[in-house]
């Protein structure tokens, strides 16, 4: 996924000389999280979750492979990239709730934080490994987009094969006589009826909208602020975020104390707002990469902990739908935010966007942590009220 994102972002910026096109393509890849998430979540509660992931990864390999063929033939246009990003996003949206719902079925609840954070470490590690392979493949001075897309296709195929090794049979319980629409509405109702989950999803929504939606402005930041002339600097920035995220979640993989978990939620929320503000003032590559690592560490831990709280509270039969709606709020908002920031970066400076969004999130997270009783309890004790919902009769 990350080799694909790096390749198409640079291709769009190089071909159009505009951050707006990068924003459009990023939007196309993320908008499926808003459109398809409810259906994906319902399927994740009715299908074998492993099989759903296999089909999604295989579909992504075919999509990226088709775009690679167009590039190799010299027939690719920007609208081809937009379509490929959208279809690839649909497949990613299908895989996400299935993967997240599968994890709690493989470990005891006492190890759930460890499992979620280790899974997050592999995700963020991919954000380091993908661009690193790109640099090794194409050389630091010039990276060929064609080679990157070929690599992305191969990696998606390998991921498909690896998922076939999962032997856990995991799926939710289908309620007798329940229609698809009613099933989706049940998940939505559970989220907004459960105040604790609703608060965590609100936190995630603001976090994603304000401090995680920067993919569309990184290319112009790398050229105007850091003097980049090719893909290598953008690669380094993405790698910095990846290594920071990976190390951050690795450090909390062994956390078992509930109180510490609550404290980490508070401090990484604050750090998520401060880091992009500092990043905006970086003028050399080394310091900029260091700050993207700080951004990655704070954001990765914050998202992992909120995810653990949501999965802990949610009953297994609803995990697919609740996880998909969690993803909907995150990915859907990031789609529109990246689109808007891409156009804004052509009108105003990218550093100004980083400072403004970081400041707004910092004010928001401090205010809600101080003013919301549930979050004050989480910060003080790490405890959230468990779900009291009784499971209905199932087939």
Residue pairs with C-beta under 8 A, 6 or more apart in sequence:
1 60
1 92
1 126
1 130
1 152
1 156
2 126
2 127
2 129
2 130
2 131
2 238
2 242
3 130
3 131
3 133
3 134
3 148
3 149
3 151
3 152
3 155
4 64
4 88
4 148
4 149
4 152
5 29
5 215
5 238
6 130
6 131
6 134
6 148
6 231
6 234
6 235
6 238
7 134
7 145
7 148
7 149
7 152
8 25
8 67
8 81
8 84
8 85
9 22
9 25
9 26
9 215
9 216
9 218
9 219
9 234
10 143
10 145
10 219
10 231
10 234
11 81
11 145
12 21
12 22
12 24
12 25
12 78
12 81
13 19
13 21
13 22
13 219
13 220
15 21
15 78
16 78
18 346
19 216
19 217
19 219
19 220
19 342
19 343
19 345
19 346
19 350
20 342
20 343
20 346
21 78
21 342
22 215
22 216
22 217
22 219
22 220
22 342
23 216
23 338
23 339
23 340
23 341
23 342
23 343
23 345
24 82
24 339
24 342
25 78
25 81
25 82
25 85
26 85
26 215
26 216
26 335
26 338
26 339
26 342
27 216
27 335
27 336
27 338
27 339
27 342
28 82
28 83
28 85
28 86
28 89
29 85
29 86
29 88
29 89
29 92
29 335
30 89
30 331
30 332
30 334
30 335
30 338
31 86
31 89
31 332
31 335
31 336
32 86
32 89
32 90
32 92
32 93
32 331
33 89
33 92
33 93
33 96
33 327
33 328
33 330
33 331
33 332
33 334
33 335
34 328
34 331
34 332
34 333
34 335
35 332
36 90
36 93
36 94
37 93
37 96
37 97
37 324
37 325
37 327
37 328
37 331
37 332
38 184
38 187
38 188
38 321
38 324
38 325
38 328
39 180
39 184
40 93
40 94
40 96
40 97
40 98
40 320
40 324
41 97
41 184
41 187
41 320
41 321
41 322
41 323
41 324
41 325
42 180
42 183
42 184
42 187
42 320
42 321
42 324
43 52
43 94
43 98
43 320
44 52
44 97
44 98
44 101
44 171
44 172
44 319
44 320
44 321
44 323
44 324
45 101
45 171
45 172
45 173
45 174
45 183
45 187
45 317
45 318
45 319
45 320
45 321
46 171
46 172
46 174
46 183
46 320
47 98
47 171
48 169
48 170
48 171
49 98
49 99
49 101
49 102
49 170
49 171
49 320
50 98
50 102
50 163
50 166
50 168
50 169
50 170
52 94
52 95
52 98
53 95
53 98
53 99
53 102
53 163
53 166
54 160
54 163
54 164
55 94
56 91
56 92
56 94
56 95
56 98
57 91
57 95
57 156
57 159
57 160
57 163
58 156
58 157
58 160
59 87
59 91
59 94
60 88
60 91
60 92
60 156
61 153
61 156
61 157
61 159
61 160
63 84
63 87
63 88
63 91
64 84
64 88
64 149
64 152
64 153
64 156
65 153
66 84
67 76
67 80
67 81
67 84
67 149
68 146
68 149
68 150
68 152
68 153
70 76
70 80
71 145
71 146
71 149
72 146
93 324
93 327
93 331
96 323
96 324
96 327
97 319
97 320
97 321
97 323
97 324
97 327
98 320
99 119
100 307
100 311
100 319
100 323
100 327
101 170
101 172
101 316
101 319
101 320
101 323
102 166
102 168
102 170
103 112
103 115
103 116
103 119
103 311
104 112
104 115
104 311
104 316
104 319
105 168
105 170
105 316
106 115
106 168
106 170
107 114
107 115
109 312
110 256
112 308
112 311
112 312
113 252
113 253
113 255
113 256
113 261
113 305
113 308
114 253
114 254
114 255
114 256
116 304
116 307
116 308
116 311
117 249
117 250
117 252
117 253
117 255
117 304
117 308
118 249
118 250
118 253
120 245
120 249
120 300
120 303
120 304
120 307
121 245
121 246
121 249
121 250
121 253
123 245
124 241
124 242
124 244
124 245
124 246
124 248
124 249
124 296
124 300
125 242
125 243
125 245
125 246
126 242
127 238
127 239
127 241
127 242
127 245
127 246
127 296
128 239
128 242
128 243
128 246
129 242
130 152
130 155
130 238
130 242
131 235
131 236
131 238
131 239
131 242
132 235
132 239
133 151
134 143
134 147
134 148
134 151
134 231
134 235
135 143
135 232
135 235
135 236
135 239
137 143
137 144
137 147
137 148
137 151
138 144
138 147
138 148
138 231
140 232
141 230
141 232
142 230
142 231
142 232
143 230
143 231
143 232
143 235
145 231
172 316
172 317
172 318
172 319
172 320
173 316
173 317
173 391
173 394
173 395
174 394
174 395
175 183
175 392
175 393
175 394
175 395
176 393
176 394
176 395
178 186
183 321
184 321
186 318
186 321
187 318
187 320
187 321
187 322
187 324
187 325
188 321
188 325
190 197
190 314
190 318
190 321
190 322
190 389
191 197
191 198
191 201
191 322
191 325
192 198
194 313
194 387
194 389
195 374
196 309
196 313
196 374
196 384
196 385
197 310
197 313
197 314
197 322
199 368
199 372
199 374
199 375
200 306
200 309
200 310
201 310
201 325
201 326
201 329
202 368
203 269
203 306
203 365
203 368
204 303
204 306
204 326
204 329
204 330
205 329
205 330
205 333
206 361
206 364
206 365
207 269
207 272
207 299
207 302
207 303
207 361
207 365
208 329
208 330
208 331
208 333
208 334
208 337
209 333
209 334
209 336
209 337
210 273
210 337
210 357
210 358
210 360
210 361
210 364
211 272
211 273
211 275
211 276
211 295
211 299
211 357
211 358
211 361
212 299
212 330
212 334
213 333
213 334
213 337
213 338
213 341
213 357
214 276
214 338
214 341
214 354
215 338
216 338
216 339
216 341
216 342
216 345
217 341
217 342
217 344
217 345
217 350
217 353
217 354
218 234
218 237
218 238
219 234
220 345
220 346
220 350
221 237
221 345
221 350
221 351
221 354
222 228
222 233
222 234
222 237
223 229
224 349
224 350
225 282
225 283
225 288
225 350
225 351
226 233
226 282
226 283
226 284
226 285
226 288
227 233
228 234
233 285
236 285
236 289
237 288
237 289
237 292
238 292
239 289
240 288
240 289
240 290
240 291
240 292
240 293
240 296
241 292
241 293
241 295
241 296
242 296
243 293
243 296
244 292
244 293
244 294
244 295
244 296
244 297
244 300
245 296
245 297
245 299
245 300
246 296
246 300
247 293
247 297
248 268
248 296
248 297
248 298
248 300
248 301
249 300
249 301
249 304
251 301
252 261
252 264
252 301
252 304
252 305
255 261
255 264
257 382
258 381
258 382
258 383
259 380
259 381
259 382
260 382
261 305
261 308
261 382
262 378
262 379
262 380
262 381
262 382
262 383
263 379
263 382
264 301
264 305
265 302
265 305
265 306
265 378
265 379
266 369
266 379
268 297
268 298
268 299
268 301
268 302
268 305
269 302
269 365
269 369
270 362
270 365
270 366
271 294
271 297
271 298
272 295
272 298
272 299
272 302
272 361
272 365
273 358
273 359
273 361
273 362
273 363
273 365
274 358
274 362
275 291
275 294
275 295
275 298
275 299
275 358
276 295
276 354
276 355
276 357
276 358
277 354
277 355
277 358
277 359
277 362
278 291
278 294
279 288
279 291
279 292
279 294
279 295
279 354
280 350
280 351
280 352
280 354
280 355
280 358
281 351
282 288
282 291
303 330
307 326
309 378
309 384
310 322
310 323
310 326
311 319
311 323
312 384
312 386
313 384
313 385
313 386
313 387
314 322
314 323
314 387
315 387
315 389
315 391
317 391
317 394
341 353
341 357
344 353
345 353
368 375
369 375
369 376
369 379
370 376
374 384
374 385
377 383
377 384
378 384
